[in-house]
Amino acid sequence: MKVDLTNNDLTTIMAALDNYRHWNETTFSLDPKSIEVEQEAASAEKCWQKLMAILCLQSNNQTSASVDPFSLPTEEK
């Protein structure tokens, strides 16, 4: 499955992911026993990083990105 997104679409999604991550981190700081909330924050951060990698790979002349969510770059450890 491929999804065509403009740079504006990617930016909007990344902002939403960042806000979601921040909300979950704040919630976790108030209730450190909620491991699920911490995991949600980590998942949002991982998705944000993958989208940032896509944006960095795009050339300045391209106005849209074709994204296959199943082949996004993986984190290197």
C-alpha positions as CSV (number, residue, x, y, z in Angstrom):
1,M,0.0,0.0,0.0
2,K,1.3,3.4,-0.9
3,V,0.0,6.8,0.3
4,D,0.8,10.0,-1.6
5,L,1.5,12.9,0.9
6,T,2.6,16.4,0.3
7,N,5.2,18.1,2.4
8,N,2.4,19.9,4.2
9,D,0.6,16.6,4.9
10,L,3.8,15.2,6.4
11,T,4.4,18.3,8.5
12,T,0.9,18.2,9.8
13,I,1.2,14.5,10.7
14,M,4.6,15.1,12.4
15,A,3.2,18.0,14.5
16,A,0.3,15.8,15.6
17,L,2.6,13.0,16.5
18,D,4.8,15.4,18.5
19,N,1.8,16.7,20.4
20,Y,0.6,13.2,21.1
21,R,4.1,12.1,22.3
22,H,4.3,15.2,24.5
23,W,0.8,14.6,25.9
24,N,1.7,11.0,26.7
25,E,5.0,11.9,28.4
26,T,3.2,14.5,30.5
27,T,0.5,11.9,31.5
28,F,3.3,9.4,32.3
29,S,5.1,11.9,34.5
30,L,1.9,12.3,36.5
31,D,1.3,8.5,36.7
32,P,4.7,6.7,36.3
33,K,3.0,3.3,36.8
34,S,1.2,3.6,33.4
35,I,3.6,1.7,31.2
36,E,1.1,1.7,28.3
37,V,1.2,5.5,28.2
38,E,5.0,5.5,28.1
39,Q,5.0,3.0,25.2
40,E,2.5,5.2,23.3
41,A,4.9,8.1,23.6
42,A,7.8,6.0,22.4
43,S,5.7,4.8,19.4
44,A,4.8,8.3,18.5
45,E,8.5,9.3,18.6
46,K,9.5,6.4,16.4
47,C,6.9,7.3,13.8
48,W,8.0,11.0,13.9
49,Q,11.6,9.9,13.3
50,K,10.6,7.8,10.3
51,L,8.7,10.6,8.7
52,M,11.6,13.0,9.3
53,A,13.9,10.5,7.5
54,I,11.5,10.5,4.5
55,L,11.5,14.4,4.5
56,C,15.3,14.4,4.6
57,L,15.5,12.0,1.7
58,Q,13.2,14.1,-0.5
59,S,14.8,16.4,-3.0
60,N,13.8,20.1,-2.9
61,N,12.2,19.8,-6.3
62,Q,9.7,17.2,-5.3
63,T,6.3,18.4,-4.1
64,S,5.0,15.0,-2.8
65,A,6.2,11.8,-1.3
66,S,5.1,8.3,-2.1
67,V,5.1,6.5,1.2
68,D,4.9,2.8,1.7
69,P,4.2,2.5,5.5
70,F,5.4,-1.1,5.5
71,S,8.9,-0.2,4.2
72,L,9.7,2.9,6.3
73,P,13.3,3.2,7.5
74,T,14.1,1.3,10.7
75,E,16.0,2.7,13.6
76,E,19.7,1.8,13.8
77,K,21.1,0.9,17.2
